[in-house]
Amino acid sequence: MGITNSNDLKRTPRFIVVEGPIGVGKTSLARRLATSLSGEVVLEQVDENPFLERFYRSGRNAALPAQLFFLFQRARQIEELRQSDLFATVRVADFHLAKDRLFAELNLDRQELELYDKISANLDVEPPVPDLVVYLQASVDALLGRIARRGIPYERMIDRRYLERLTEAYARYFHHYDEGPLLIVNASSIDPIHNEADYDALLQQILTTRGRSFFNPAAEISLA
């Protein structure tokens, strides 16, 4: 589905960030939104991180290098965004720089976190504020199911407790998020990638969200 209505074009956010925990479907949704909005997709390059598989296998032994690799990678991507004309086209990203700190708090010990913060401060990255953040929520059971179905070998090492802590950290972060418009999506029972009705409904919600909004189709169906 593309956007053809001139009113839709006028109100389309120019910089959209799709966020959420591992397995929630943010990259697939970012790709599809960019296509619908005739925009450019900006993706975190997970496969480029040589420490990630080691982190999922051995935990803290590889947490710091994995975290720093992502920090440097995203800082580079954000700098490229800032040097380009950010508003020349719609851009849809599947990462928000602030989530790096969220993962750092979850994965690093105190001394490692202090080092991470010093390096982050020295990078002096000033990311552009998104016109809209789409935060995808899902139950841990749904996340585990999706991780199993997509079959990435090292992701199979992720345990339930880690996902529980991660989803709780995301919920706390976005509970206090006030940088700009935020759309919170209950993604447990919808499939906006393979179900056209789900995607169309979500896209319309994205186009009309101005402040803090919630999209929970399951609740609407239960009340019908």
N, C-alpha and C positions, 0 to 999 in steps of 0.2 A: 504494500500500500504506500503510495506517495502522497504528498501534500499538493493539492491543486488550487484550493481556495485561497484567494488573496488575503482574506482576514486571518487564515491560519498562518500564512507566511509572516504577516506583520507581528503576530504574537509569539512566534517561535523563539524560545531561548537560544542564544547564540553559542553558549558554552554550557554543556550538560555533563554532569558527572554521574555515573551509575556505580553505586557502591553496595557492599554487603559481604558476608562471610564466604569462605571457600565453598564452592559447589552451588551457590545460589543462582548462578546464571548471568552474572553481570557482564561478562565479556560478550556472550551471545546476544544479549539485549542491546549492548552498546553498538555492536555491528549492525543490528537490524534497524535501530533508530537512525544511525548515520545514513543508511540507505534510504529510509523513508523521508528523511529531512534533506536529502541531497547534500549531505555534509561529509566531513572527514572524521574518521575514527582514530582515536589516540589510545593505544593499548599498552599496558605494562607488559614487558617482554619477559615473562616468567621463565621460558625455556633457556634464556641467556644466562640465568643465574647458576653458576657451577656448584654452588654450595647448598642449593635447595634440597636436592635428594639426600645429601648427607645429613641435613638438618632433620628431615622427616625420619631418617633411619636412626640417628644417634642423639637427637635433641640438642641440648645446650652446647655440646661440643662444637657445633657448627652454627649456632644461632647468631653470633656476632658477625662473622663474615657474610652470612646470608642477608642479614639486616642491612649492613653497610653497602652491600652490592646494590640492593634495591634503592637505598637512599641516593646513591650516586646516579643510578640510572634514571630515577624520577626527576632528580634535580636537573639533569641534562635535558630531559624531555620538556620540563617546564620552562627552562631557559629558551629552548627552541620555540615554544609557544609564545613566549613574551617577545621574542625578536621578530616573529611573524605578525601579520595583521590579524589579531585574534578574532576580529569581528567581520572579516572579509567573507567568511563562510561559517556555517554551523559546525561546531566540533563537539564530538561525543567521546568522553574518556571513561575508561573502566577503572580508574583509580583516583583517589583524593589524597594529596600529599600528607594530610594530617593522619591518615590511617597508618602511616609508617610508624608514628610515635605510639599508636595504639598497639601495634604488633611488637614494638620494642619493649613496651611495659610488660607485655605478656610473656615474652621469650627470653629477655636478658636479666642477668642478676644485677645487683645494685651498682657495682663497679663498671660493668659493661654498659649499663644505661647511662652512667655519667659520661663515659667516653663517647657514646653515641650522641648525647646531647651537645657535647663540645664540638664534635665534628659537624653536626647539623647546624649549629650556630655559626661556625666558620664558613659554611657554604653560603649562608645569607640568602637563602632561597625565598623569594616572595611570589608564591603562586597566585595566578589570577583567581578572583573569587567567582565560583560558578554562578551562572544565572539560575541554575536549578540543580539540586542534587536529588537523584532518585535512589532511595535507600531500600534495597530488597531484603525483606525479612523472611525467614523460613524456619520451621522447626528443625531440631537436630536430626530427627528421623528422616525428614525430607532431604536434608543436606547429605546425610550418609548414603541415602538411596541414589541421589544424583551423582555423587562421587564414584560410587560403585559402577553405575551405568556408563560413565564416560571413560572409565578404564585406564586412567593414567597410573602407571605402576607405583610411583613413589607416593601418590596420594592415598593409596590403600593402607599406608602405614599410619595415617591420621586416626587417632583414637577418639572415642566419643567424648571423653572428659575434656580434651583439648578443644573440640568444637563447641562444647558447652561454655567453656571459659571465653572463647572467641565471640560467640553470639552475645554473651552477656556484656563483653567489652564494647561491642558495636552498639548495643542498646543503650548503654550508659553514655557513650559519646554523642549519639544522635538525639538523646533526650535533652541534652544541653546545647545542641547545635543552633546557632543563631546568626550565621554569616549571611544567610540569604534564604530564598525559597527552598523548601524541603518537601518532597513527596515520599511518604512512607508506604511501602507496598507490602501487603501480605502475599508473599509469593509461594506459600506452601501448597495451595490448592489450585493454582493457575499455571498455564504453560504458554507464555506469550511468544515463545519461539516457534512452536509447532501448532498452536491453536490460533486461528485467525481471529476469532471472536475475542479471545482474551487479549491478543495484541492490539486490536483496534480499540478496545475499551481503554486499555492502558495508555495508548498513544493520545487519545482524546483527553485523558486526565492530565497527561504531561503538558499538553498544549494549553490547558486552562488553569493549571496550578500557579498561584501567585504568592501565597504565603506558606504556611505549614498545613499540609493536607494529608489525608489518609485514603488509601485505595484498598478496600477489603471486599472483593466481590463475594467471598464466601458468606460474610455477614449479611449482605444484601439478599442473597438467595435464601438464607435461613429465615429472613423476615418476610419474604414474599408469600 
